[in-house]
Amino acid sequence: MELQIYREPLELQRALRPRRNEAIAFVPTMGYLHEGHATLIRRARELAPIVVVSVFVNPLQFGPHEDYNEYPRDIEHDKKVIIESGGTTLFYPSADLLTPPDLTITVNPGPLAEVLCGRSRPGHFRGVCTIVAKLFHIVQPDYAVFGWKDAQQLIIIKKMVQDLNFPVEIVGVETVREPDGLAMSSRNTYLSAEERKRAPILYEALRKAQETALANPSVDRESLIREIEHAIITKMGARIDYIEIVRQSDLSQLDKPEFGNTMIAAAVYLGKTRLIDNVRF
């Protein structure tokens, strides 16, 4: 079936209106799609016959010195991935449509956005929530699919849906990884060949800390964090943004692991590239 492509919110809504008796699954993306996105789209297709994928590089979630202008874009490639993965509809709005100059009302994500990535990226999750809320209003999906790679984003979106009564079920999909363990990300293209060789050490360090915690349930957070720091600094040669051990449910700090509700999350800079990853147990 041919991919349906819409640039205007009203056009998309008119096209979807006659099919409201069918389930709609939605996958919001910033484009430059890879196998991680393809996995989200395939999961969406399992949930609903109509799969809307949005491609929008959201200026609201980039800070003043971040990579909005450099962020990779290739809409023809994205269309191909969407079709091959079972997407039925592409929503590809311009920045002016979703973030007009006179936009003044935004969504405050609350305290969940003040930890982890939110500490070093103030305003990031306000930008994410504002655009995701707008996209939910435009698409009106029954399901929305997000990856656990961006765990804080997923947890915040779930909370937004709960608090603002969005009639949508949020579905999380496990992180898709390269064969060497590196979490797939559009920003991996920024890595030099040498940096790319060292990048998998982040996940390796998180996994080893998880194994330590499972083998020794009384281990304290400082010991686990020191173990991860050592690997990231000495083996990976990266600069640490944060390493945290938190509850999955509310991102509050944990002194000791709570099995079934623990997440070890980290963000590092390898050269100029910011990498994030997490393990949950």
N, C-alpha and C positions, 0 to 999 in steps of 0.2 A: 504494500500500500504506500502511496506517495506521502512524503512528510508534509504536513500542513504547517505553513510558516506565517506567523503574525508579528507585526511590529507595534501595532496600536492596542492598548488594553480593550477598548470597546469592540474592535474587530474580533479579538479572541473570545470575549464574552458572548458576542452574537453567535459565533461558530459553535460554542459549547452549549448554549442554551437549549437547543432542541434535543441534546443528548444527556440532559440532567438526570434521566432515569437510569443511566449507566454510571458505574463508579469511575472516579477520576483519581489517578495517582500523579503526584507532582514531584519533580526533582529540580530544585533550584541550584544553578551552578554559576560560576564566573567564566565558564568556557575553557578553552584549551584542554579539551576532554581527553582523559586517559582511561586505562582499564579500571581504575577505581570508580570513575564516573559511570563507565559501562556497567559495572556490577550494580550500582544504584539503580540504573535504568532497567536492568533485567529484573531486579527485585520489584520495582514498581510495576512492571508488566505482569508479574505473578499476582499482584494485588488488584489490578484493574485493567479493563480493555482500552481505556483512554489514558495515555501517558504523556503528560505535558512536561517538557524540559525547558527551563528558562536559561538563557545565556545573557548575563548582565554583569559587567565588571563594575561593582558598586563603589562609587567614589566616596560614599559616606563612611565606609569601613576602613579607609586608608588614612593614616596620619599625614601631616604636612611633609615629612621627609621620607615617606615610604614609597613603594614601587608602583603606584597607580599607572603612571605613563609607561613604565617598562613591562608591566604585567603582560605575559604572552597572550596573543589573540590570533585565532585562525578559524573563522566561522565556517568555511567550506569543510575543513577537517571535522569540525564539531557536528555538522549536519550528517556526515558519513557515519560517525560513531553513534549518533542518535538512531539513525535508520538501522544500522547493524545490530543495535542492542534492543530494538523493539519499541523505541519511542514513536509516538504517533503525531505529536504536535510540538513545534518549536515556538517559544515566545522569546523574541529578540528585540526588546525595546531600546530606544536611545536613552542616554543619560538625562537628556532634557525632559523626557516624559516622566521618569520616575523620580528624578531629583531636580525639579525646577529651581531656579534661583530664589523664588519666593517661598520655598519650603520652610516652614517654621515649627510645625508640630511633629514631634518624634516620639519614639517609644523608649522609655527609661527602663533598662533591663535590671536595675536594682543591684543588691549586694553581690549576686552571683557574678556580676561583671567586674567586680573590684579586685578579684584574685587572679592568680595564674596569668594568662595572657593579658587580662584587663589591666594589670598593674603597669605593664610597660607599654600598653597600647590604649591609652585613655580615649574613650569615645568609640572604640572599635565595635563593641557589641551593641551600643546604641545604634550605630549605622547598620549593623547586621539585622537587628530586630525591626528597625523601621522599614527596611526594604522587604524583609521576609513577611512582615505583616501586610504590607501593600500587595505583595505577590499573592498571599493567601486570599485577600479580598478580591483580587482580579480573577484568579484561577478558580477559587472556591473548591479546592480538592477534598476528597474523602480521606486520602492518605498523602503524607509528605515524607519523602525518604531522605535521610541524612546519614553521613558516615561517622563512625566512632573515631576516626582519625582526628577530627575536630570535636573532641569530646565535650569541651566546655561549651562550644556553640550548640551542640545537640542538647545538652542539659538545660541551657538557657532557653532555647526554643521550646522545649517541653514545658518549662515553667511559664513562658509567655502564653502558650496555648491554654494551659490550665487557668491562669489568672485572668485572661481576657476572654475566656469562653469561645475560643475558635472551634468550630465543629469539624476538626480534622484530627486524624490519628497520626502521631509521629512514629515513624518506623526507623530504627537504627540498624545499620549494616556494619559488620566488622571491617576493620581496616584492611585494605588490599595492599599487598607488599610485592616488591621486586623479589626475584629468587634469593637475593642475599639479605633480605629482611628489611630493607629501607622502605618506609611507608611511601606509597605513590603520592606524588604532589606535582602540580603544574610548575611550582617553583624549583623543582629538582633540575630543571633545564638551566638554572643559573649556575649550577655547580661546575667547577673545572674538572677535568679528568682525574686529577690528583685528589681533589676534595670528594669526588664521587666515590672513590675507593674507600675513603675513611668514613663516609656518611653512615653506613650501616652500624657503626659502633654505638650510635645512640640507642637503637633498639636492643642491641646486644647487652648494653649496660643495664637497661631497664629490665630485660628478661632475667639477667643474673640476680638483680636485686629482688625480683619477684620470687625466684627460686630460693634465695636466702630467707625471705620472709616465710615461705611455705615450709621450709625445713626447720626454721626456728621461730615459732609464733610469738615468742616474747621479745624478739629483736626490736630495738627502738628506732625512731625515725632518723635520728642523727647518724646512726651507724649505716643505715641504708643509703642515706643521702651522700655520706662520705664515700661509700663504695661507688656510687654512680659518678660523683664528681671526679674521682681519681681516674676512672676510665675515660671520661669525656675530655679532661684536661691533658692527661699523659698520652693516651692512645689516639684520641680523635683530634686533639689540637684545636678544640673549639672553645668559643667563649660562651659561658653559661648565662642565659637570661634568668631562668628559674628551674629548680627541681623541687617538686612538692609531693607530699603524700596526703591525700584527701579522701573524704567520703564521696562516693559516686553520687549519692542522693542529693547532697547540698553543697559540695565542694568545700566543706569545713575541714580544717586541718586535723590530721590524726597523729597521735603520739605513738600508737602501735597499730599494726594492721587489724582491721575488722573484716574477717573473711566473708566474702560475698558482697562487700560494700567498699572495697579499697581501690583507689586508682593512684598509681604513681605516674605523674605527668612531668614532662620536661620540654623546655624550649632552649635552643642553643643557636649561636651564629657560627657557621662554618664559612670562613671568609665573609662575604657579604650576604650569604644566604641564610635565612632564618628557617630552621627545621623544628617541627614539633612532633611529639609522639607520646604514647601512653601505653601502659598495661593495666588491666583491670582483673581483680581476683577477689 
